[in-house]
């Protein structure tokens, strides 16, 4: 039911952290993967690791804030593997940590352009091809920062809330073509992106205390969930945001 043999997965931000774990998990289920992030060398390292373990992977660097690079990424994937069955929009940015009054116009634009517009562009490039085949799965990696007010991650949270609405709209528009579009909203995950949060012992302990599972997440916790959403096991799931936060958002903060 969760077999991805023969499927091609394009995963942005997949040279490390959550994106890398998604690629590794999907490969274990038989998928061919495209590893993509801004730095070519980092992409190549991950793709080589996957190939050394017996999987199929290619490295295609891309800055998702640049439309021409996104098109080159899509074209390169089709050249390498002939199609795109699974699209995972994981790459994101958050150059500021603090109140929204401290966010410059440039920082605001960078967050919204990278996290929202980049995903919008990429989906529009890939979805028509999926529609021609009458099958496809799209997954956007959101965040629980979108679900409550936040003193330090305000604009980032807004961008992630916008992604969830993008998911709902795309699911409605493309559902008749048998394309499923979902989001995952992780809690705190042990990645470089969130290192400032989990490396601080005091902050991490607080997070663990208010989380029912009493731990922060690991990249594999999201990797396997994304693999499920890409598989036939989730063939009747679309337009949803699946929260994977160890229960933090439903727990008693006291």
LINVENVEN-V340050 format. One record per pair of residues at least 24 apart in sequence whose ideal C-beta (glycine too) atoms are under 7 Angstrom apart, sorted by the first residue. I is the first residue (numbers start at 0). J is the second residue. Records with the same first field share a line. If there is no record, write none. Layout:
I->J  J
This chain:
0->230  231  232
1->28  226  227  230  232
2->28  29  230
3->28  29  30  229  230
4->29
5->29
6->30  84  85
7->31  76  80  82  83  84  85
8->32  84  85  87  229
9->33  76  83  86
10->34  35  87  89
11->35  61  63  87  88  89  90
12->36  89  90  91
13->45  89
14->38  41  42  45
15->41  191
16->190  191  192  218
17->89  140  185  188  190  218  221
18->89  90
19->45  218
20->218  219  221  222
21->87  89  221  222  225
22->49
23->49  222
24->219  222  223  226
25->226  229
26->54  56
28->226
30->85
31->55  56  80
32->56
33->57  59  76
34->58
35->59  60  61  72
36->60  90
37->62
63->90  113  117  121
64->112  113  117
66->120
69->117  120  121  124
70->124
73->124  125
82->128
83->125  128
84->135
85->136  229
86->121  122  125  137
87->138  225
88->118  121  139  140
89->140
93->152  155
95->154
96->151  195
97->151
98->150  153
99->153  154
102->154
107->154
110->154  155  158
111->158
114->158  159  162
115->158  161  162  165
118->162  165
119->165
122->169
126->173  178
129->178
130->173  176  178
133->176  177
134->177
135->178
136->179  228  229
137->169  178  180
138->181  183  225  228  229
139->165  166  182
140->183
141->182  183  184  240
142->184  185
143->184  185  186  242  244  247  248
145->184
146->184  248
163->240
166->238  240
167->238
170->237  238
171->238
174->237
179->233  236  237
180->237  238
181->228  236  237  239  241
182->240
183->221  224  225  241  243
184->240  241  242
185->216  221  243  244
186->216  243  244  245  247
187->215  216
188->215  216  217  218  221
189->215  216  217  218
190->218
209->247  250  252
210->245  246  247  250
211->245  246  250
212->245  246
214->245
216->243  245
